Amino acid sequence: MKVFSTLIFVSGLISTALAHWNYNNLIVNGKVVGSPYQYIRPTTNSNSPITDVGSTNMRCNQGGGSGSSTQTYTVKAGDEVGFGIADVFGHPGPQQVYLSKAPSTAATYDGSGSWVKIYSLTTSSIASDGIKWASDGIKSFRFTLPSSTPPGEYLLRAEGLALHGASTKGGAQFYIGCAQLKVTGSGSGSLNQSVKFPGAYTGSEPGILINLYWPTPTNYTVPGPAVWPSDTEQHSVKQL
């Protein structure tokens, strides 16, 4: 019995470790561009999550405050962009993307400015047996960079929110990665509905502090501001 219990414990640790992930590849118009981390800032915490919503690591993950070793990729407003995931989106929760305009270059920007949410992938369904997540098991996702995005250099921030341990404050896990983009085109939108990191979340929002298992949730409210430029959640995912 002792051996059996130990095996269960070890198996649980392995499963948890395998469920962690990083964002390592930039996708543009249906293709992975460059090599892993060529256009996405690498982290210094392997594939571990951020749990302190008051930390500056909420911007671009631990070690992602500088982009000096990361290249910047040029796209047009209205292009399809996305992220490849290493290894798999392995925990229940939403997937969101934020965009922040750099005052100068993306490589020298620390992410301390304003961010707008441009993508929100949430639930595929909510049934009597619980929430089904559109992001469950994905290895990539794609979306449209708004055509109204003004030209300039930006950080594009992917955020996976894992809620398996979110029944207590501080239990939610944030998986974060920032790509560096130069956006061209004639977009003239106003980047309103903006937030800052830290500051966007308190950790007590119903979409962050939630027990997914008991009582079974009958609804889900995604944290953060409305999606810019139109408040639209996605309930199915477009992968490579």
Helices and strands as residue ranges (DSSP letters): H 2-18, E 22-28, E 31-33, H 57-60, E 73-76, E 80-86, E 95-101, G 106-108, E 116-121, E 123-127, E 130-133, E 140-144, E 152-162, E 173-184
